[in-house]
Amino acid sequence: MRWSPGAVLAALALLVALPYGAASHGAGGAVTRAAGGDRGGAVREAPADRPFGAECRSSVQGSTAVAYCHNPYPETDRVRLHIECERWWDVDSDSAPVAAGPAGTVRLTGRCWKEIRSVWVSHQR
């Protein structure tokens, strides 16, 4: 089957002319429309666009690490403390996720047998 240049041009024009609301968005799409679609429905922010993430401050004292995470946002942040130990034989550790609720502060602790190389906190929705 061979396409004529006019048919290809017409197909492209049809794709470009589709209204924005007719385009399909995946489950994690950036736009969520309220009931009513393009007929005046309000556009709400998708979860990925809202501010998110607790502010965490960590400190290391000898072989113990402590992190305090404060969540100023209305969505719960699940935070985890990760510790990388300096010695090759010392086991690195990752804490279980802890829920930092809206306007809440949580304390995370962990340790190595000897020195700590690095400490960081990860966030999950």
Disulfide bonds with the S-S distance in Angstrom:
Cys56-Cys69 2.12
Cys85-Cys112 1.93
